[in-house]
Amino acid sequence: MKIRWTQPFTQNLEAARVYIMAEDPNAALKVLQHILGTLDTLARFPEAGKASKQKIGTRQIVTPFVIAYRIHNEAIELLALWHHAQKWPS
């Protein structure tokens, strides 16, 4: 299934990269690789994430990061990304 990156998701990913890069560039690369690998899996198994209790019509897949998405018009729309210790973004 096709994946559509939204601007909020892209901004969240970049913010996470910058934050981690400041502490450990190698860790930042590993985190990005992990997230991209998760997206690759999601493209093959779109319903792998659980239905979200916070926002109806969305799903989320949780690794150390939460990837919020929805399946819409035969594509996966990436909505947001945040660390699992953070609150659901508004």
Beta strands, then each sheet from edge to edge (+ up, - down):
strand 1: 2-5
strand 2: 50-51
strand 3: 59-62
strand 4: 65-72
strand 5: 75-83
sheet 1: 1+ 5+ 4- 3+ 2-
end
